[in-house]
Amino acid sequence: MHRHRELCERAVDPLEIAAGLEAHGVTERTAARFRHRDVFSLAEEMYARVPRDGETPPSATALAAPRARADWALLVLLPGALCVAALTALHLTQGQSRLIAAAVGVLAVALALRAALSRGPLTAPDHARPTGTWTCWLVAYALLGDGLLRAALAGGPDALPTGAADGPWPLTAAPVLALTLACAPAAWCAHLFAAGARRKLASSRGLEDFAGAVQPLLFGTFALFLCALTALLTLSATTLDEPAAVAPALTLGALLFLARLLTAHGFTHAPVVVLTAAAVAEAAALATVFAGRLPGCDFLAVPVETLATVFGPGGVPALACGIGALTLLIHATRTLTRASAHATAYQPW
């Protein structure tokens, strides 16, 4: 009680004490030393022992699951809508007008994404380290990288991208369109996960029981997002008449979703490291192809050339983002299944 008095005094219910004890390394074995069957039972006694003069006991609403709000529910639709408008403008313009439309479209979509992620279940805490630079690089590679890599392997590029599918440096807009449209299902999946975990926290009687109940919920919401993203990728590729490069875009979407989900729950270090590693891997792949043109440096381009020959240019981002997404998924099964990740007082976003 003396060691954790501050935690007990600021807690609004015993579950927050249990989560705090778990974060400090208190296990079921530690609780058994104090004659308790689990950490939850120990937390209930600690909560009861702290004097609260004039305070009423916590009501059941303290454990209420998060509810969706109309502001963020509508705001997450804005990036996809603006991306559709920007792509329409690109198809209807030529020359300098197309460049202006592209610049305005990129700026509008970026501002919409920032607004959509500033509210709702994907909102990052104030202490989160910025990941916008690496996210922008990964999305830009999804738009330009495959075309640049294909042109570089063929000895080019000989000109700047024109925005046309048959140009010397073709763009692949379908993945970017699908990712912006996927902001809505990503937010809703994160909301379902947060609400479900909060309900599991209220009904669980042990940390192991809670982790066992939340892990299927995590996998289920992640699979639901992947299904929605796959459908959006197919729709976007059909609408834009582009090849459906599902693997690179799907791994990128999985990586960004898991990174944002972890960041929203306060786990900020791993997403930064993994996003940085994926972006550096893609940049290094391009750099080795161009470096292989130097005299005596042909061997530098061999790994990327082999990968592109077997799986196509999309194999590079699929491998980089796929390894990153798998790493974050394993990390999420260890962190997002803790009670301490969900026991803080609910903020209505």
C-alpha positions as CSV (number, residue, x, y, z in Angstrom):
1,M,0.0,0.0,0.0
2,H,2.8,2.4,0.8
3,R,4.6,1.6,-2.5
4,H,1.6,2.1,-4.7
5,R,-0.3,4.7,-2.7
6,E,-0.3,7.3,-5.5
7,L,-1.7,4.7,-7.9
8,C,-4.5,3.7,-5.4
9,E,-5.5,7.3,-4.7
10,R,-5.9,8.4,-8.3
11,A,-7.6,5.2,-9.5
12,V,-11.3,5.5,-10.2
13,D,-11.9,1.7,-9.9
14,P,-10.0,-1.4,-8.8
15,L,-9.4,-2.3,-12.5
16,E,-7.0,0.6,-12.9
17,I,-5.1,-0.5,-9.8
18,A,-4.8,-4.0,-11.3
19,A,-3.6,-2.6,-14.6
20,G,-1.0,-0.4,-12.8
21,L,0.2,-3.3,-10.7
22,E,0.6,-5.4,-13.8
23,A,2.6,-2.6,-15.4
24,H,4.9,-2.6,-12.3
25,G,5.6,-6.3,-12.7
26,V,3.1,-7.6,-10.1
27,T,2.1,-11.2,-11.1
28,E,-0.3,-13.8,-9.9
29,R,2.5,-15.3,-7.8
30,T,3.1,-12.0,-6.1
31,A,-0.6,-11.7,-5.3
32,A,-0.5,-15.2,-3.8
33,R,2.1,-14.0,-1.3
34,F,-0.5,-11.5,0.0
35,R,-3.1,-14.3,0.4
36,H,-5.0,-13.4,-2.9
37,R,-5.9,-15.6,-5.7
38,D,-5.0,-13.1,-8.4
39,V,-4.0,-9.5,-9.0
40,F,-7.6,-8.4,-9.5
41,S,-8.5,-9.6,-6.0
42,L,-5.4,-7.8,-4.6
43,A,-6.4,-4.6,-6.4
44,E,-9.9,-4.7,-4.9
45,E,-8.5,-4.8,-1.4
46,M,-6.0,-2.1,-2.1
47,Y,-8.8,0.1,-3.5
48,A,-11.0,-0.6,-0.5
49,R,-8.3,0.3,1.9
50,V,-7.6,3.8,0.5
51,P,-9.6,6.4,2.4
52,R,-12.0,8.5,0.2
53,D,-13.9,10.8,2.5
54,G,-17.0,12.1,0.9
55,E,-16.6,10.1,-2.3
56,T,-19.2,7.8,-3.7
57,P,-18.2,4.4,-5.0
58,P,-17.6,4.1,-8.7
59,S,-20.6,3.5,-10.7
60,A,-21.0,0.9,-13.5
61,T,-20.7,3.7,-16.0
62,A,-17.0,4.0,-15.2
63,L,-16.5,0.8,-17.1
64,A,-18.7,1.6,-19.9
65,A,-17.4,0.8,-23.4
66,P,-16.5,3.6,-25.7
67,R,-19.2,4.9,-27.9
68,A,-18.8,6.2,-31.4
69,R,-19.2,9.9,-32.0
70,A,-20.5,11.5,-35.2
71,D,-17.6,13.9,-35.5
72,W,-14.8,11.4,-36.0
73,A,-17.1,8.8,-37.6
74,L,-17.7,11.3,-40.4
75,L,-14.2,12.9,-40.4
76,V,-12.5,9.6,-41.3
77,L,-14.5,9.6,-44.6
78,L,-12.9,12.9,-45.7
79,P,-9.5,11.6,-46.8
80,G,-11.0,9.0,-49.2
81,A,-13.5,11.6,-50.6
82,L,-10.7,14.1,-51.3
83,C,-8.5,11.5,-52.8
84,V,-11.3,10.5,-55.3
85,A,-11.7,14.2,-56.2
86,A,-7.9,14.7,-56.6
87,L,-7.6,11.6,-58.9
88,T,-10.6,12.8,-60.9
89,A,-8.9,16.2,-61.4
90,L,-5.7,14.5,-62.6
91,H,-7.6,12.5,-65.2
92,L,-9.4,15.7,-66.5
93,T,-6.3,17.9,-66.7
94,Q,-3.1,18.1,-68.8
95,G,0.3,19.7,-68.6
96,Q,0.7,22.5,-66.0
97,S,-2.9,22.2,-64.8
98,R,-2.3,18.6,-63.9
99,L,0.8,19.6,-61.8
100,I,-1.3,22.2,-60.0
101,A,-4.1,19.7,-59.4
102,A,-1.7,17.1,-58.1
103,A,-0.1,19.6,-55.7
104,V,-3.5,20.8,-54.4
105,G,-4.8,17.2,-54.1
106,V,-1.8,16.0,-52.1
107,L,-2.1,19.0,-49.7
108,A,-5.8,18.5,-49.3
109,V,-5.5,14.7,-48.6
110,A,-2.6,15.3,-46.2
111,L,-4.6,17.8,-44.2
112,A,-7.7,15.6,-44.2
113,L,-5.6,12.7,-42.9
114,R,-4.2,14.8,-40.2
115,A,-7.7,15.9,-39.2
116,A,-9.1,12.4,-39.3
117,L,-6.3,11.0,-37.1
118,S,-6.5,13.9,-34.6
119,R,-9.9,12.6,-33.2
120,G,-11.3,9.2,-32.7
121,P,-9.9,5.8,-31.7
122,L,-6.7,6.2,-33.7
123,T,-5.7,9.5,-32.0
124,A,-2.1,9.4,-30.8
125,P,-1.2,10.5,-27.3
126,D,0.6,13.8,-26.8
127,H,3.9,12.1,-25.9
128,A,3.9,10.0,-29.1
129,R,7.0,10.4,-31.3
130,P,6.2,11.7,-34.8
131,T,5.9,9.0,-37.6
132,G,4.6,11.3,-40.3
133,T,7.8,11.4,-42.3
134,W,8.2,7.7,-42.6
135,T,4.5,7.2,-43.3
136,C,4.6,9.8,-46.1
137,W,7.6,8.0,-47.6
138,L,5.9,4.6,-47.5
139,V,2.7,6.0,-49.1
140,A,4.8,7.9,-51.7
141,Y,6.6,4.7,-52.6
142,A,3.3,3.0,-53.0
143,L,2.4,5.7,-55.6
144,L,5.8,6.1,-57.3
145,G,8.2,3.3,-56.2
146,D,7.1,0.4,-58.3
147,G,7.2,2.5,-61.5
148,L,10.6,4.0,-60.6
149,L,12.1,0.6,-59.8
150,R,10.8,-1.0,-63.0
151,A,12.2,1.9,-65.0
152,A,15.5,1.7,-63.1
153,L,15.9,-2.0,-63.8
154,A,15.3,-1.2,-67.5
155,G,18.0,1.4,-67.6
156,G,15.8,4.5,-66.9
157,P,14.0,6.6,-66.0
158,D,14.4,8.9,-68.9
159,A,11.8,11.5,-67.8
160,L,9.8,12.6,-64.8
161,P,6.4,11.0,-64.2
162,T,3.6,12.5,-66.2
163,G,0.8,10.8,-64.3
164,A,-0.2,8.7,-67.3
165,A,-0.3,4.9,-66.9
166,D,1.7,4.4,-70.2
167,G,4.3,7.0,-69.3
168,P,8.0,6.4,-68.8
169,W,7.5,6.4,-65.1
170,P,4.0,5.1,-64.5
171,L,2.1,5.9,-61.2
172,T,0.1,3.4,-59.3
173,A,-2.8,5.3,-57.7
174,A,-5.0,2.4,-56.8
175,P,-3.1,1.5,-53.5
176,V,-3.1,5.2,-52.4
177,L,-6.8,5.5,-53.1
178,A,-7.6,2.3,-51.3
179,L,-5.5,3.4,-48.3
180,T,-7.2,6.7,-47.9
181,L,-10.6,5.0,-48.3
182,A,-9.5,2.5,-45.6
183,C,-9.3,5.3,-43.0
184,A,-12.9,4.7,-42.2
185,P,-12.7,0.9,-41.6
186,A,-9.5,1.3,-39.7
187,A,-11.1,3.8,-37.3
188,W,-14.1,1.5,-36.9
189,C,-12.0,-1.6,-36.3
190,A,-9.9,0.3,-33.7
191,H,-13.2,1.4,-32.1
192,L,-14.5,-2.2,-32.0
193,F,-11.3,-3.4,-30.5
194,A,-11.2,-0.7,-27.8
195,A,-14.9,-1.3,-26.9
196,G,-14.5,-5.0,-26.8
197,A,-11.4,-4.9,-24.7
198,R,-13.1,-2.5,-22.2
199,R,-16.0,-5.0,-21.8
200,K,-13.5,-7.9,-21.4
201,L,-11.7,-5.9,-18.7
202,A,-14.9,-5.3,-16.8
203,S,-15.8,-9.0,-16.8
204,S,-12.4,-10.6,-16.3
205,R,-11.2,-11.9,-13.0
206,G,-7.6,-12.3,-13.8
207,L,-4.8,-10.9,-16.0
208,E,-4.4,-14.2,-17.8
209,D,-8.1,-14.5,-18.4
210,F,-8.2,-11.0,-19.8
211,A,-5.2,-11.6,-22.1
212,G,-6.8,-14.9,-23.4
213,A,-10.0,-13.1,-24.1
214,V,-8.5,-10.0,-25.8
215,Q,-6.1,-11.9,-28.1
216,P,-8.9,-13.4,-30.4
217,L,-10.5,-9.9,-30.4
218,L,-7.2,-8.4,-31.6
219,F,-6.8,-11.0,-34.4
220,G,-10.5,-10.6,-35.3
221,T,-10.4,-6.9,-35.7
222,F,-7.1,-7.1,-37.6
223,A,-8.6,-9.7,-40.0
224,L,-11.7,-7.5,-40.4
225,F,-9.6,-4.6,-41.5
226,L,-7.6,-6.7,-43.9
227,C,-10.8,-7.9,-45.5
228,A,-12.1,-4.3,-45.9
229,L,-8.8,-3.2,-47.3
230,T,-8.7,-6.1,-49.8
231,A,-12.2,-5.1,-51.0
232,L,-11.2,-1.5,-51.4
233,L,-8.0,-2.4,-53.3
234,T,-10.0,-4.5,-55.7
235,L,-12.6,-1.7,-56.2
236,S,-9.9,0.9,-56.7
237,A,-7.9,-1.1,-59.2
238,T,-11.1,-1.9,-61.2
239,T,-12.2,1.8,-61.2
240,L,-8.8,3.1,-62.2
241,D,-8.1,0.3,-64.6
242,E,-4.8,-0.6,-63.0
243,P,-3.3,-4.0,-62.1
244,A,-4.5,-5.1,-58.6
245,A,-1.1,-5.3,-56.8
246,V,-2.7,-6.7,-53.7
247,A,0.3,-7.9,-51.8
248,P,2.3,-4.6,-51.5
249,A,-0.7,-2.5,-50.7
250,L,-2.1,-5.0,-48.3
251,T,1.1,-5.3,-46.3
252,L,1.5,-1.6,-46.2
253,G,-2.1,-1.1,-45.0
254,A,-1.5,-3.8,-42.3
255,L,1.7,-2.1,-41.2
256,L,0.2,1.4,-41.0
257,F,-2.9,0.1,-39.1
258,L,-1.0,-1.8,-36.5
259,A,1.5,1.1,-36.0
260,R,-1.4,3.5,-35.4
261,L,-3.3,1.1,-33.2
262,L,-0.2,0.6,-31.0
263,T,0.5,4.3,-30.9
264,A,-3.1,5.1,-29.9
265,H,-2.8,2.8,-26.9
266,G,0.5,4.4,-25.8
267,F,3.0,2.0,-27.2
268,T,5.0,4.5,-29.4
269,H,8.6,3.1,-29.6
270,A,8.1,0.0,-31.7
271,P,5.9,1.7,-34.4
272,V,8.6,4.3,-35.0
273,V,11.4,1.7,-35.2
274,V,9.5,-0.6,-37.6
275,L,8.2,2.2,-39.9
276,T,11.7,3.6,-40.1
277,A,13.2,0.2,-40.9
278,A,10.6,-0.4,-43.6
279,A,11.2,3.0,-45.2
280,V,15.0,2.6,-45.1
281,A,14.7,-0.9,-46.7
282,E,12.7,0.5,-49.6
283,A,15.1,3.4,-50.1
284,A,18.1,1.1,-49.9
285,A,16.5,-1.2,-52.6
286,L,16.2,1.8,-55.0
287,A,19.7,3.0,-54.1
288,T,21.4,-0.3,-54.8
289,V,19.9,-0.5,-58.3
290,F,21.3,2.9,-59.2
291,A,24.6,2.1,-57.4
292,G,24.9,-1.0,-59.4
293,R,25.4,1.1,-62.6
294,L,28.8,2.2,-61.2
295,P,31.9,0.4,-62.6
296,G,32.6,-2.7,-60.7
297,C,29.4,-2.4,-58.5
298,D,27.1,-4.7,-60.5
299,F,26.8,-7.1,-57.5
300,L,24.9,-4.4,-55.5
301,A,21.8,-4.6,-57.7
302,V,21.7,-8.4,-57.8
303,P,19.4,-9.0,-54.7
304,V,16.8,-6.5,-55.9
305,E,17.0,-7.7,-59.5
306,T,16.5,-11.2,-58.3
307,L,13.5,-10.3,-56.1
308,A,12.0,-8.2,-58.9
309,T,12.4,-11.0,-61.4
310,V,10.7,-13.6,-59.2
311,F,7.9,-11.4,-57.7
312,G,7.9,-8.3,-59.7
313,P,8.8,-4.7,-58.5
314,G,6.0,-5.0,-55.9
315,G,8.1,-7.7,-54.1
316,V,10.3,-5.1,-52.5
317,P,7.6,-3.2,-50.6
318,A,5.7,-6.4,-49.9
319,L,8.7,-7.9,-48.3
320,A,9.7,-4.7,-46.3
321,C,6.2,-3.9,-45.1
322,G,5.2,-7.6,-44.6
323,I,8.1,-8.2,-42.2
324,G,7.3,-4.9,-40.4
325,A,3.6,-5.8,-40.1
326,L,4.4,-9.2,-38.8
327,T,6.8,-7.8,-36.2
328,L,4.2,-5.3,-35.0
329,L,1.5,-8.0,-34.9
330,I,3.7,-10.1,-32.6
331,H,4.4,-7.0,-30.5
332,A,0.7,-6.2,-30.3
333,T,-0.2,-9.7,-29.0
334,R,2.2,-9.0,-26.1
335,T,1.2,-5.4,-25.4
336,L,-2.4,-4.8,-26.4
337,T,-3.5,-7.9,-24.4
338,R,-2.4,-6.3,-21.1
339,A,-5.0,-4.7,-18.9
340,S,-2.7,-1.7,-18.5
341,A,-3.3,-0.9,-22.2
342,H,-7.1,-0.5,-21.7
343,A,-7.8,0.4,-18.1
344,T,-7.3,4.2,-18.3
345,A,-10.4,6.3,-17.9
346,Y,-12.2,6.4,-21.2
347,Q,-11.8,9.6,-23.2
348,P,-14.8,10.3,-25.6
349,W,-12.4,11.4,-28.3
